[in-house]
Amino acid sequence: MRILGIDPGYAIIGYGVIDYSHTRMNLVAFGAITTSADMPFERRLSAIYDDMRCLIQSYKPEELSIEKLFFNTNQKTVIDVAQARGVTLLPVIQAGIPIYEYTPLQVKCSIVGYGRAEKKQVQEMTKTILHLKDIPKPDDAADAVALAMTHAYSINTRKLLG
């Protein structure tokens, strides 16, 4: 199964693609969709949508894993991120790809086994589990890879329990 992990945002949207089969995971690709701060916001949204369509066409994911949006104290930021998240998910929905959401706590528990793990611990475990030479960069891409891995572990757990 091919899983696309997404770390949502509007300046940087991290992505990670893994292939998962019978408890084995292989990293296919990772990177980031970026938009410039000097672009009008609606142009940024359009660019995110277009780039997500290209990612889907290129990698043909079967399922998508995305970080669940959480509310912080800056209302303008959360509204902008929510709008960007919507245009990130629209091409996924249009392609009929199932979407799964995970909180940062779920990702930390899944990858490190401890919900209060530091970001660096998650990155190091991601590198170790996938037998990578280096931690994926930027950090948003590393987070997206961890989200894809979390979904793979979730699939495995459902199979064991089901």
DSSP file with accessible surface (Angstrom, degrees, kcal/mol):
  #  RESIDUE AA STRUCTURE BP1 BP2  ACC     N-H-->O    O-->H-N    N-H-->O    O-->H-N    TCO  KAPPA ALPHA  PHI   PSI    X-CA   Y-CA   Z-CA
    1    1 A M              0   0   70      0, 0.0    19,-3.0     0, 0.0     2,-0.5   0.000 360.0 360.0 360.0 137.7    0.0    0.0    0.0
    2    2 A R  E     -A   19   0A  59     17,-0.2    60,-2.8    58,-0.2    61,-1.4  -0.859 360.0-167.8 -99.8 126.9    1.3    3.5   -0.8
    3    3 A I  E     -Ab  18  63A   0     15,-2.9    15,-2.4    -2,-0.5     2,-0.6  -0.960  10.4-155.8-119.6 130.9    0.7    6.1    1.9
    4    4 A L  E     -Ab  17  64A   2     59,-2.3    61,-2.8    -2,-0.4     2,-0.4  -0.927  11.7-159.7-103.8 120.6    1.1    9.8    1.5
    5    5 A G  E     -Ab  16  65A   0     11,-3.6    11,-1.9    -2,-0.6     2,-0.4  -0.846   7.0-165.0 -99.6 139.3    1.7   11.7    4.8
    6    6 A I  E     -Ab  15  66A   0     59,-2.7    61,-1.4    -2,-0.4     9,-0.2  -0.990  18.3-163.8-129.8 128.9    1.0   15.4    5.0
    7    7 A D  E     -A   14   0A  11      7,-2.3     7,-1.6    -2,-0.4   137,-0.1  -0.931  36.0-138.5-103.5 103.4    2.2   18.0    7.6
    8    8 A P        +     0   0   17      0, 0.0     2,-0.3     0, 0.0    77,-0.1  -0.212  44.5 118.5 -72.1 157.3   -0.3   20.8    6.8
    9    9 A G        -     0   0   10     72,-0.2     4,-0.1    71,-0.1    79,-0.1  -0.944  56.5-118.8 177.7-168.8    0.5   24.5    6.6
   10   10 A Y  S    S+     0   0   52     -2,-0.3     3,-0.2     2,-0.2    38,-0.1   0.550 107.7  39.8-128.8 -20.4    0.5   27.3    4.1
   11   11 A A  S    S+     0   0   41      1,-0.4    24,-2.1    23,-0.1     2,-0.4   0.865 133.4  13.9 -89.0 -44.1    4.1   28.4    3.9
   12   12 A I  E     - C   0  34A  64     22,-0.2     2,-0.6    -4,-0.1    -1,-0.4  -0.989  63.1-173.5-135.2 123.5    5.5   24.9    4.1
   13   13 A I  E     - C   0  33A   0     20,-2.8    20,-2.8    -2,-0.4     2,-0.2  -0.967  19.9-149.3-115.1 108.9    3.5   21.7    3.6
   14   14 A G  E     -AC   7  32A   0     -7,-1.6    -7,-2.3    -2,-0.6     2,-0.3  -0.531  15.2-171.6 -78.1 146.1    5.6   18.7    4.3
   15   15 A Y  E     -AC   6  31A  38     16,-2.7    16,-2.1    -9,-0.2     2,-0.3  -0.988  10.5-178.7-136.7 150.3    5.0   15.4    2.4
   16   16 A G  E     -AC   5  30A   0    -11,-1.9   -11,-3.6    -2,-0.3     2,-0.5  -0.981   9.5-159.2-145.5 135.2    6.3   11.9    2.8
   17   17 A V  E     +AC   4  29A   0     12,-3.4    11,-3.1    -2,-0.3    12,-1.5  -0.975  15.9 173.9-118.8 126.2    5.5    8.9    0.7
   18   18 A I  E     -AC   3  27A   0    -15,-2.4   -15,-2.9    -2,-0.5     2,-0.5  -0.945  26.7-137.2-127.6 152.4    6.0    5.3    1.9
   19   19 A D  E     -AC   2  26A  53      7,-2.8     7,-2.4    -2,-0.3     2,-0.4  -0.931  24.8-166.6-102.4 134.3    5.2    1.9    0.6
   20   20 A Y  E     + C   0  25A   7    -19,-3.0     2,-0.3    -2,-0.5     5,-0.2  -0.984  16.3 158.6-127.3 129.7    3.9   -0.4    3.3
   21   21 A S  E >   - C   0  24A  66      3,-2.5     3,-2.0    -2,-0.4    -2,-0.0  -0.889  69.0 -20.7-153.7 120.7    3.5   -4.2    3.0
   22   22 A H  T 3  S-     0   0  152     -2,-0.3     3,-0.1     1,-0.3    -1,-0.0   0.899 127.8 -44.8  50.2  52.6    3.3   -6.8    5.7
   23   23 A T  T 3  S+     0   0   89      1,-0.2     2,-0.4   129,-0.1    -1,-0.3   0.409 114.9 116.9  73.2   1.9    4.9   -4.7    8.4
   24   24 A R  E <   -C   21   0A 167     -3,-2.0    -3,-2.5   128,-0.0     2,-0.4  -0.857  44.8-167.0-102.2 136.4    7.7   -3.4    6.1
   25   25 A M  E     -C   20   0A  20     -2,-0.4     2,-0.4    -5,-0.2    -5,-0.2  -0.962   5.5-174.5-122.9 137.2    8.0    0.2    5.2
   26   26 A N  E     -C   19   0A  91     -7,-2.4    -7,-2.8    -2,-0.4     2,-0.4  -0.999  26.1-125.0-130.3 131.6   10.1    1.8    2.5
   27   27 A L  E     +C   18   0A  42     -2,-0.4    -9,-0.2   103,-0.3     3,-0.1  -0.598  28.6 174.6 -75.8 127.2   10.5    5.5    1.9
   28   28 A V  E     -     0   0A  54    -11,-3.1     2,-0.3     1,-0.4   -10,-0.2   0.831  61.0 -25.2 -97.5 -47.7    9.6    6.5   -1.7
   29   29 A A  E     -C   17   0A  13    -12,-1.5   -12,-3.4     2,-0.0    -1,-0.4  -0.985  52.0-175.0-162.7 159.3    9.8   10.3   -1.6
   30   30 A F  E     +C   16   0A  84     -2,-0.3     2,-0.3   -14,-0.2   -14,-0.2  -0.972  24.3 114.5-155.4 161.7    9.7   13.3    0.7
   31   31 A G  E     -C   15   0A  12    -16,-2.1   -16,-2.7    -2,-0.3     2,-0.4  -0.983  48.1 -85.6 167.5-158.8    9.8   17.0    0.4
   32   32 A A  E     -C   14   0A  34     -2,-0.3     2,-0.5   -18,-0.2   -18,-0.2  -1.000  12.2-138.6-146.9 142.0    7.8   20.2    0.8
   33   33 A I  E     -C   13   0A   8    -20,-2.8   -20,-2.8    -2,-0.4     2,-0.4  -0.885  36.3-167.9 -90.7 127.3    5.4   22.3   -1.0
   34   34 A T  E     -C   12   0A  92     -2,-0.5     2,-0.4   -22,-0.2   -22,-0.2  -0.930  15.8-168.0-123.6 147.8    6.3   25.9   -0.4
   35   35 A T        -     0   0   14    -24,-2.1     2,-0.3    -2,-0.4   -25,-0.1  -0.975  27.4-114.2-129.7 147.9    4.7   29.2   -1.0
   36   36 A S    >   -     0   0   54     -2,-0.4     3,-1.8     1,-0.1     8,-0.1  -0.581  13.3-133.3 -84.8 140.4    6.2   32.6   -0.7
   37   37 A A  T 3  S+     0   0   85     -2,-0.3    -1,-0.1     1,-0.3     4,-0.1   0.747 105.8  60.5 -62.9 -22.7    5.1   35.1    2.0
   38   38 A D  T 3  S+     0   0  136      2,-0.1    -1,-0.3     3,-0.0     3,-0.0   0.520  84.3  97.9 -86.7  -2.0    4.9   37.9   -0.7
   39   39 A M  S <  S-     0   0   49     -3,-1.8     5,-0.1     1,-0.1    -4,-0.0  -0.610  89.3-101.8 -78.6 143.5    2.3   36.0   -2.7
   40   40 A P    >>  -     0   0   73      0, 0.0     4,-1.9     0, 0.0     3,-0.7  -0.378  35.7-116.2 -59.5 145.1   -1.3   37.0   -2.1
   41   41 A F  H 3> S+     0   0   48      1,-0.3     4,-2.3     2,-0.2     5,-0.2   0.878 114.2  54.1 -57.4 -40.8   -2.9   34.4    0.1
   42   42 A E  H 3> S+     0   0  138      1,-0.2     4,-2.0     2,-0.2    -1,-0.3   0.862 107.8  51.6 -64.5 -31.4   -5.4   33.2   -2.5
   43   43 A R  H <> S+     0   0  120     -3,-0.7     4,-2.5     2,-0.2    -1,-0.2   0.881 107.3  53.2 -68.4 -37.3   -2.5   32.6   -4.9
   44   44 A R  H  X S+     0   0   23     -4,-1.9     4,-2.3     2,-0.2    -2,-0.2   0.931 108.9  49.3 -62.1 -43.7   -0.8   30.5   -2.2
   45   45 A L  H  X S+     0   0   24     -4,-2.3     4,-2.4     1,-0.2    -2,-0.2   0.916 110.9  49.7 -61.7 -42.7   -3.9   28.4   -1.8
   46   46 A S  H  X S+     0   0   49     -4,-2.0     4,-2.6     1,-0.2    -1,-0.2   0.909 110.1  50.4 -63.3 -40.9   -4.1   27.9   -5.5
   47   47 A A  H  X S+     0   0   16     -4,-2.5     4,-2.7     2,-0.2     5,-0.2   0.902 109.7  50.7 -64.8 -40.7   -0.4   26.8   -5.6
   48   48 A I  H  X S+     0   0    0     -4,-2.3     4,-2.6     2,-0.2     5,-0.2   0.941 111.0  48.9 -61.1 -47.0   -0.9   24.3   -2.8
   49   49 A Y  H  X S+     0   0   50     -4,-2.4     4,-2.2     1,-0.2    -2,-0.2   0.946 113.0  46.9 -58.3 -49.0   -3.9   22.8   -4.6
   50   50 A D  H  X S+     0   0   66     -4,-2.6     4,-1.9     1,-0.2    -1,-0.2   0.913 113.1  48.3 -61.7 -44.0   -2.0   22.5   -7.9
   51   51 A D  H  X S+     0   0   64     -4,-2.7     4,-2.4     1,-0.2    -1,-0.2   0.873 109.6  52.7 -66.4 -37.1    1.1   21.0   -6.2
   52   52 A M  H  X S+     0   0    0     -4,-2.6     4,-2.5    -5,-0.2    -1,-0.2   0.912 107.0  52.6 -64.4 -40.4   -1.1   18.5   -4.3
   53   53 A R  H  X S+     0   0  106     -4,-2.2     4,-2.4    -5,-0.2    -2,-0.2   0.924 110.0  49.1 -59.9 -41.9   -2.7   17.4   -7.5
   54   54 A C  H  X S+     0   0   67     -4,-1.9     4,-2.7     2,-0.2    -2,-0.2   0.907 109.6  51.5 -64.4 -41.9    0.8   16.8   -9.0
   55   55 A L  H  X S+     0   0   14     -4,-2.4     4,-2.8     2,-0.2     5,-0.4   0.921 111.4  47.4 -59.9 -44.7    1.9   14.8   -6.0
   56   56 A I  H  X S+     0   0   19     -4,-2.5     4,-2.1     1,-0.2    -2,-0.2   0.922 114.0  46.8 -64.2 -43.3   -1.2   12.6   -6.2
   57   57 A Q  H  < S+     0   0  109     -4,-2.4    -1,-0.2    -5,-0.2    -2,-0.2   0.892 116.8  44.7 -65.8 -38.3   -0.7   12.1  -10.0
   58   58 A S  H  < S+     0   0   84     -4,-2.7    -2,-0.2    -5,-0.2    -1,-0.2   0.912 127.4  23.9 -72.7 -44.9    3.0   11.3   -9.5
   59   59 A Y  H  < S-     0   0   62     -4,-2.8    -3,-0.2    -5,-0.2    -2,-0.2   0.596  84.3-147.9-103.6 -14.9    2.9    9.0   -6.5
   60   60 A K     <  -     0   0  148     -4,-2.1   -58,-0.2    -5,-0.4    -4,-0.1   0.904  21.2-159.3  48.7  58.0   -0.6    7.6   -6.7
   61   61 A P        -     0   0    9      0, 0.0   -58,-0.2     0, 0.0    -1,-0.1  -0.342  17.7-155.1 -67.6 149.0   -1.2    7.1   -3.0
   62   62 A E  S    S+     0   0  106    -60,-2.8     2,-0.3     1,-0.3   -59,-0.2   0.685  79.3  14.4 -93.1 -26.1   -3.9    4.7   -1.8
   63   63 A E  E     -b    3   0A  26    -61,-1.4   -59,-2.3    34,-0.2     2,-0.4  -0.979  69.2-140.4-146.0 156.6   -4.4    6.4    1.5
   64   64 A L  E     -bd   4  99A   1     34,-2.5    36,-2.7    -2,-0.3     2,-0.4  -0.969   6.2-163.0-124.4 138.0   -3.5    9.7    3.1
   65   65 A S  E     +bd   5 100A   0    -61,-2.8   -59,-2.7    -2,-0.4     2,-0.3  -0.975  18.0 174.5-117.9 128.1   -2.4   10.5    6.6
   66   66 A I  E     -bd   6 101A   0     34,-2.5    36,-2.0    -2,-0.4     2,-0.3  -0.971  36.3-102.1-136.7 148.4   -2.5   14.1    7.8
   67   67 A E  E     - d   0 102A  37    -61,-1.4    36,-0.2    -2,-0.3     2,-0.2  -0.525  42.1-115.5 -70.1 132.5   -1.9   15.8   11.1
   68   68 A K        -     0   0   93     34,-2.5     2,-0.2    -2,-0.3    -1,-0.1  -0.496  34.3-112.0 -67.4 132.6   -5.2   16.7   12.9
   69   69 A L        -     0   0   63     -2,-0.2     2,-0.3    34,-0.1    -1,-0.1  -0.487  35.6-167.7 -70.3 132.3   -5.6   20.4   13.1
   70   70 A F        -     0   0  119     -2,-0.2     2,-0.4    -3,-0.0    -3,-0.0  -0.916  21.8-113.7-120.9 152.1   -5.3   21.8   16.6
   71   71 A F        -     0   0  131     -2,-0.3     2,-0.2     2,-0.0     4,-0.1  -0.679  32.7-177.3 -87.6 129.7   -6.3   25.2   17.8
   72   72 A N        -     0   0   62     -2,-0.4     6,-0.1     2,-0.3    -1,-0.0  -0.540  44.2 -91.1-111.4-171.2   -3.6   27.5   19.1
   73   73 A T  S    S+     0   0  144     -2,-0.2     2,-1.0     1,-0.1    -2,-0.0   0.720 105.0  80.8 -78.1 -19.1   -3.8   31.0   20.6
   74   74 A N     >  -     0   0   79      1,-0.2     4,-2.1     2,-0.1    -2,-0.3  -0.748  59.1-172.7 -92.6 102.0   -3.4   32.9   17.3
   75   75 A Q  H  > S+     0   0  131     -2,-1.0     4,-2.2     1,-0.2     5,-0.2   0.863  82.3  54.3 -64.9 -36.9   -6.8   32.8   15.6
   76   76 A K  H  > S+     0   0  136      1,-0.2     4,-2.5     2,-0.2    -1,-0.2   0.936 109.2  48.9 -63.7 -42.5   -5.6   34.3   12.3
   77   77 A T  H  > S+     0   0   40      1,-0.2     4,-2.9     2,-0.2     5,-0.2   0.932 111.2  48.7 -62.2 -46.2   -2.9   31.6   12.0
   78   78 A V  H  X S+     0   0   20     -4,-2.1     4,-2.4     1,-0.2    -1,-0.2   0.893 111.7  49.8 -65.6 -35.0   -5.4   28.7   12.7
   79   79 A I  H  X S+     0   0   95     -4,-2.2     4,-2.3     2,-0.2    -1,-0.2   0.939 112.8  46.8 -67.8 -43.8   -7.9   30.1   10.2
   80   80 A D  H  X S+     0   0   14     -4,-2.5     4,-2.4     2,-0.2    -2,-0.2   0.922 113.7  47.8 -63.5 -43.6   -5.2   30.4    7.5
   81   81 A V  H  X S+     0   0   25     -4,-2.9     4,-2.9     2,-0.2    -1,-0.2   0.912 110.6  52.7 -63.6 -39.8   -3.9   26.9    8.2
   82   82 A A  H  X S+     0   0   43     -4,-2.4     4,-2.1    -5,-0.2    -2,-0.2   0.909 109.7  48.3 -63.3 -40.9   -7.4   25.6    8.1
   83   83 A Q  H  X S+     0   0   90     -4,-2.3     4,-1.9     2,-0.2    -1,-0.2   0.934 113.6  46.7 -64.2 -44.4   -8.0   27.1    4.7
   84   84 A A  H  X S+     0   0    0     -4,-2.4     4,-1.9     1,-0.2    -2,-0.2   0.889 109.9  54.0 -64.2 -39.0   -4.7   25.7    3.4
   85   85 A R  H  X S+     0   0   30     -4,-2.9     4,-2.3     1,-0.2    -1,-0.2   0.897 105.9  54.4 -61.9 -38.8   -5.6   22.3    4.9
   86   86 A G  H  X S+     0   0   40     -4,-2.1     4,-1.9     1,-0.2    -2,-0.2   0.934 110.5  43.3 -61.6 -46.6   -8.8   22.4    3.0
   87   87 A V  H  < S+     0   0   33     -4,-1.9    -1,-0.2     1,-0.2    -2,-0.2   0.787 111.6  56.5 -73.2 -22.4   -7.2   23.0   -0.4
   88   88 A T  H  < S+     0   0    0     -4,-1.9     4,-0.5    -5,-0.2    -1,-0.2   0.902 113.7  39.6 -68.4 -41.0   -4.6   20.4    0.5
   89   89 A L  H  X S+     0   0   18     -4,-2.3     4,-2.7     1,-0.2     3,-0.3   0.753  97.3  79.3 -82.2 -24.3   -7.3   17.8    1.1
   90   90 A L  H  X S+     0   0   74     -4,-1.9     4,-2.9     1,-0.2     5,-0.2   0.921  95.4  44.3 -56.0 -49.2   -9.6   18.8   -1.8
   91   91 A P  H  > S+     0   0    6      0, 0.0     4,-1.6     0, 0.0    -1,-0.2   0.846 112.7  54.2 -66.4 -25.9   -7.6   17.0   -4.6
   92   92 A V  H  4>S+     0   0    1     -4,-0.5     5,-2.3    -3,-0.3     4,-0.4   0.938 111.2  44.6 -67.3 -45.8   -7.3   14.0   -2.2
   93   93 A I  H ><5S+     0   0  103     -4,-2.7     3,-1.6     1,-0.2    -1,-0.2   0.926 111.4  53.3 -63.0 -44.7  -11.1   13.9   -1.9
   94   94 A Q  H 3<5S+     0   0  117     -4,-2.9    -1,-0.2     1,-0.3    -2,-0.2   0.841 108.0  51.1 -62.2 -31.0  -11.6   14.4   -5.6
   95   95 A A  T 3<5S-     0   0   57     -4,-1.6    -1,-0.3    -5,-0.2    -2,-0.2   0.496 113.9-119.7 -83.8  -4.5   -9.3   11.4   -6.2
   96   96 A G  T < 5 +     0   0   61     -3,-1.6    -3,-0.2    -4,-0.4    -2,-0.1   0.753  57.8 155.8  73.9  25.8  -11.3    9.3   -3.8
   97   97 A I      < -     0   0   19     -5,-2.3    -1,-0.2    -6,-0.2   -34,-0.2  -0.729  46.1-116.9 -88.6 127.0   -8.4    8.6   -1.5
   98   98 A P        -     0   0   55      0, 0.0   -34,-2.5     0, 0.0     2,-0.4  -0.356  28.2-144.7 -63.0 141.8   -9.3    7.8    2.1
   99   99 A I  E     -d   64   0A  57    -36,-0.2     2,-0.4   -34,-0.0   -34,-0.2  -0.924  14.6-171.9-114.4 133.3   -8.0   10.3    4.6
  100  100 A Y  E     -d   65   0A  71    -36,-2.7   -34,-2.5    -2,-0.4     2,-0.4  -0.986   9.8-151.4-126.4 134.4   -6.8    9.5    8.1
  101  101 A E  E     -d   66   0A  78     -2,-0.4     2,-0.4   -36,-0.2   -34,-0.2  -0.857  12.3-177.0-109.9 141.2   -6.0   12.0   10.8
  102  102 A Y  E     -d   67   0A  17    -36,-2.0   -34,-2.5    -2,-0.4    49,-0.0  -0.995  20.3-131.3-136.2 141.6   -3.5   11.7   13.7
  103  103 A T     >  -     0   0   43     -2,-0.4     4,-2.1   -36,-0.2     5,-0.2  -0.466  32.0-109.1 -81.7 160.9   -2.6   14.0   16.5
  104  104 A P  H  > S+     0   0   42      0, 0.0     4,-2.7     0, 0.0     5,-0.2   0.888 121.6  56.4 -57.0 -36.0    1.0   14.8   17.4
  105  105 A L  H  > S+     0   0  100      1,-0.2     4,-2.6     2,-0.2     5,-0.2   0.921 106.2  49.2 -61.9 -43.1    0.6   12.7   20.5
  106  106 A Q  H  > S+     0   0   91      2,-0.2     4,-2.3     1,-0.2    -1,-0.2   0.897 111.2  49.8 -63.9 -39.3   -0.5    9.7   18.4
  107  107 A V  H  X S+     0   0   13     -4,-2.1     4,-2.8     2,-0.2     5,-0.4   0.947 111.6  47.8 -65.0 -46.8    2.5   10.2   16.1
  108  108 A K  H  X>S+     0   0   63     -4,-2.7     4,-2.5     1,-0.2     5,-1.4   0.920 113.9  47.0 -60.7 -44.1    4.9   10.4   19.0
  109  109 A C  H  <5S+     0   0   61     -4,-2.6     4,-0.3     4,-0.3    -1,-0.2   0.903 114.8  47.6 -63.5 -40.8    3.4    7.3   20.7
  110  110 A S  H  <5S+     0   0   37     -4,-2.3    -2,-0.2    -5,-0.2    -1,-0.2   0.919 122.6  30.7 -67.7 -43.8    3.5    5.4   17.4
  111  111 A I  H  <5S+     0   0    6     -4,-2.8    -2,-0.2    -5,-0.2    -3,-0.2   0.896 138.3  17.5 -86.5 -42.5    7.1    6.2   16.4
  112  112 A V  T  <5S-     0   0   42     -4,-2.5    -3,-0.2    -5,-0.4    -2,-0.1   0.710  93.0-124.1-104.5 -26.1    8.8    6.6   19.7
  113  113 A G  S   <S+     0   0   61     -5,-1.4     2,-0.4    -4,-0.3    -4,-0.3   0.557  84.7  89.5  90.0   9.9    6.5    4.8   22.1
  114  114 A Y    >   -     0   0  129     -6,-1.0     3,-1.6     1,-0.1    -2,-0.2  -0.964  65.6-150.0-145.9 120.5    6.2    7.9   24.3
  115  115 A G  T 3  S+     0   0   16     -2,-0.4    -7,-0.2     1,-0.3    -6,-0.1   0.645  97.4  51.8 -67.1 -17.4    3.6   10.7   23.9
  116  116 A R  T 3  S+     0   0  196     -8,-0.1    -1,-0.3    -7,-0.0   -11,-0.1   0.149  79.9 139.5-105.6  20.6    5.9   13.4   25.3
  117  117 A A    <   -     0   0    1     -3,-1.6     2,-0.2   -12,-0.1    -9,-0.1  -0.252  55.5-111.8 -61.7 149.9    8.8   12.6   23.0
  118  118 A E    >>  -     0   0  135      1,-0.1     4,-1.8   -10,-0.1     3,-0.6  -0.491  25.0-111.4 -79.5 156.1   10.8   15.5   21.5
  119  119 A K  H 3> S+     0   0   94      1,-0.2     4,-2.5     2,-0.2     5,-0.2   0.886 118.8  56.3 -54.6 -41.0   10.7   16.3   17.8
  120  120 A K  H 3> S+     0   0  114      1,-0.2     4,-2.6     2,-0.2    -1,-0.2   0.873 104.2  53.0 -62.0 -37.3   14.3   15.2   17.5
  121  121 A Q  H <> S+     0   0   87     -3,-0.6     4,-2.4     2,-0.2    -1,-0.2   0.914 109.3  48.7 -64.3 -42.4   13.5   11.8   19.0
  122  122 A V  H  X S+     0   0   10     -4,-1.8     4,-2.5     2,-0.2    -2,-0.2   0.929 112.3  49.2 -62.7 -43.9   10.7   11.2   16.5
  123  123 A Q  H  X S+     0   0    9     -4,-2.5     4,-2.4     1,-0.2    -2,-0.2   0.918 111.3  48.6 -63.2 -42.8   13.1   12.2   13.6
  124  124 A E  H  X S+     0   0   70     -4,-2.6     4,-2.5     1,-0.2    -1,-0.2   0.906 112.9  47.5 -65.4 -41.3   15.9    9.9   14.9
  125  125 A M  H  X S+     0   0   72     -4,-2.4     4,-3.3     2,-0.2     5,-0.3   0.894 109.8  53.4 -67.7 -37.8   13.5    7.0   15.2
  126  126 A T  H  X S+     0   0    2     -4,-2.5     4,-2.2     2,-0.2    -2,-0.2   0.944 110.8  47.0 -58.8 -47.6   12.0    7.7   11.7
  127  127 A K  H  <>S+     0   0   53     -4,-2.4     5,-2.8     1,-0.2     4,-0.4   0.929 115.6  45.8 -59.5 -44.7   15.6    7.6   10.3
  128  128 A T  H ><5S+     0   0   82     -4,-2.5     3,-1.1     3,-0.2    -2,-0.2   0.940 112.6  48.1 -66.6 -49.0   16.4    4.3   12.2
  129  129 A I  H 3<5S+     0   0   42     -4,-3.3  -104,-0.2     1,-0.3    -1,-0.2   0.890 117.4  41.9 -61.4 -40.6   13.1    2.5   11.3
  130  130 A L  T 3<5S-     0   0   14     -4,-2.2  -103,-0.3    -5,-0.3    -1,-0.3   0.418 108.8-123.4 -89.0   2.1   13.4    3.4    7.6
  131  131 A H  T < 5 +     0   0  169     -3,-1.1     2,-0.3    -4,-0.4    -3,-0.2   0.912  51.7 167.0  56.8  47.5   17.2    2.7    7.5
  132  132 A L      < -     0   0   40     -5,-2.8    -1,-0.2    -6,-0.2     3,-0.1  -0.643  43.1-140.9 -93.5 151.7   17.9    6.2    6.2
  133  133 A K  S    S+     0   0  182     -2,-0.3     2,-0.3     1,-0.1    -1,-0.1   0.881  87.3  16.2 -73.5 -39.6   21.3    7.8    6.1
  134  134 A D  S    S-     0   0  111     -7,-0.1    -1,-0.1    -3,-0.0     3,-0.1  -0.911  87.4 -96.4-132.8 160.4   19.9   11.2    7.1
  135  135 A I        -     0   0   17     -2,-0.3     7,-0.1     1,-0.1   -11,-0.1  -0.561  54.6-101.2 -71.5 133.7   16.8   12.6    8.7
  136  136 A P        -     0   0    1      0, 0.0     6,-0.4     0, 0.0    -1,-0.1  -0.291  50.7-110.2 -56.6 141.4   14.5   13.9    6.0
  137  137 A K  S    S+     0   0  118      4,-0.1     2,-0.2     5,-0.1  -107,-0.1  -0.946  85.7  41.1-124.8 148.3   14.6   17.7    5.5
  138  138 A P  S >> S-     0   0   53      0, 0.0     4,-1.8     0, 0.0     3,-1.1   0.600  84.1-119.9 -72.0 178.6   13.0   20.1    6.0
  139  139 A D  H 3> S+     0   0   66      1,-0.3     4,-2.6     2,-0.2     5,-0.2   0.830 113.5  60.7 -54.8 -33.9   11.5   19.3    9.4
  140  140 A D  H 3> S+     0   0   41      1,-0.2     4,-1.9     2,-0.2    -1,-0.3   0.872 104.2  49.0 -64.1 -35.3    8.0   19.4    7.9
  141  141 A A  H <> S+     0   0    0     -3,-1.1     4,-2.4     2,-0.2    -1,-0.2   0.910 109.5  51.6 -69.0 -41.1    8.9   16.6    5.5
  142  142 A A  H  X S+     0   0    2     -4,-1.8     4,-2.3    -6,-0.4    -2,-0.2   0.913 110.1  50.0 -60.9 -41.2   10.3   14.5    8.4
  143  143 A D  H  X S+     0   0   26     -4,-2.6     4,-2.1     1,-0.2    -1,-0.2   0.902 109.7  51.1 -63.2 -39.8    6.9   15.1   10.2
  144  144 A A  H  X S+     0   0    0     -4,-1.9     4,-2.2     2,-0.2  -128,-0.3   0.898 108.4  50.9 -66.6 -39.1    5.0   14.0    7.1
  145  145 A V  H  X S+     0   0    0     -4,-2.4     4,-2.6  -130,-0.2    -1,-0.2   0.933 109.9  50.7 -62.7 -43.5    7.1   10.8    6.8
  146  146 A A  H  X S+     0   0    0     -4,-2.3     4,-2.5     1,-0.2    -2,-0.2   0.880 108.2  53.1 -62.5 -36.1    6.3   10.1   10.5
  147  147 A L  H  X S+     0   0    2     -4,-2.1     4,-2.0     2,-0.2    -1,-0.2   0.919 109.1  48.4 -65.5 -41.2    2.6   10.7    9.8
  148  148 A A  H  X S+     0   0    0     -4,-2.2     4,-2.1     1,-0.2    -2,-0.2   0.927 112.4  49.2 -64.2 -41.6    2.7    8.1    7.0
  149  149 A M  H  X S+     0   0    0     -4,-2.6     4,-2.6     1,-0.2    -2,-0.2   0.897 106.9  55.6 -63.9 -40.4    4.5    5.6    9.2
  150  150 A T  H  X S+     0   0    6     -4,-2.5     4,-2.2     1,-0.2    -1,-0.2   0.912 107.8  49.2 -58.9 -41.7    1.9    6.2   12.0
  151  151 A H  H  X S+     0   0    0     -4,-2.0     4,-2.5     2,-0.2    -1,-0.2   0.920 108.5  52.7 -65.6 -40.0   -0.8    5.3    9.5
  152  152 A A  H  X S+     0   0    0     -4,-2.1     4,-2.3     1,-0.2    -2,-0.2   0.933 110.2  48.0 -60.1 -44.7    1.1    2.1    8.5
  153  153 A Y  H  X S+     0   0   69     -4,-2.6     4,-2.5     1,-0.2    -1,-0.2   0.886 109.8  53.7 -62.3 -36.7    1.4    1.1   12.2
  154  154 A S  H  X S+     0   0   29     -4,-2.2     4,-2.5     2,-0.2    -2,-0.2   0.908 107.6  50.0 -64.7 -41.5   -2.4    1.8   12.6
  155  155 A I  H  X S+     0   0   12     -4,-2.5     4,-2.2     2,-0.2    -2,-0.2   0.937 111.5  49.0 -60.5 -46.1   -3.2   -0.5    9.6
  156  156 A N  H  X S+     0   0   39     -4,-2.3     4,-2.1     1,-0.2    -2,-0.2   0.914 110.7  49.8 -61.8 -42.9   -1.1   -3.2   11.1
  157  157 A T  H  X S+     0   0   72     -4,-2.5     4,-2.3     1,-0.2     5,-0.2   0.918 109.5  51.3 -63.3 -43.5   -2.7   -2.8   14.5
  158  158 A R  H  X S+     0   0  107     -4,-2.5     4,-2.1     1,-0.2    -1,-0.2   0.886 109.7  50.8 -61.4 -39.4   -6.2   -3.0   13.0
  159  159 A K  H  < S+     0   0  138     -4,-2.2    -1,-0.2     1,-0.2    -2,-0.2   0.908 111.0  48.0 -64.0 -41.7   -5.2   -6.2   11.2
  160  160 A L  H  < S+     0   0  136     -4,-2.1    -2,-0.2     1,-0.2    -1,-0.2   0.866 119.5  38.5 -66.8 -36.5   -4.0   -7.8   14.4
  161  161 A L  H  <        0   0  145     -4,-2.3    -1,-0.2    -5,-0.2    -2,-0.2   0.710 360.0 360.0 -85.0 -24.1   -7.1   -6.8   16.3
  162  162 A G     <        0   0  100     -4,-2.1    -3,-0.2    -5,-0.2    -2,-0.2   0.803 360.0 360.0 -81.2 360.0   -9.5   -7.5   13.5
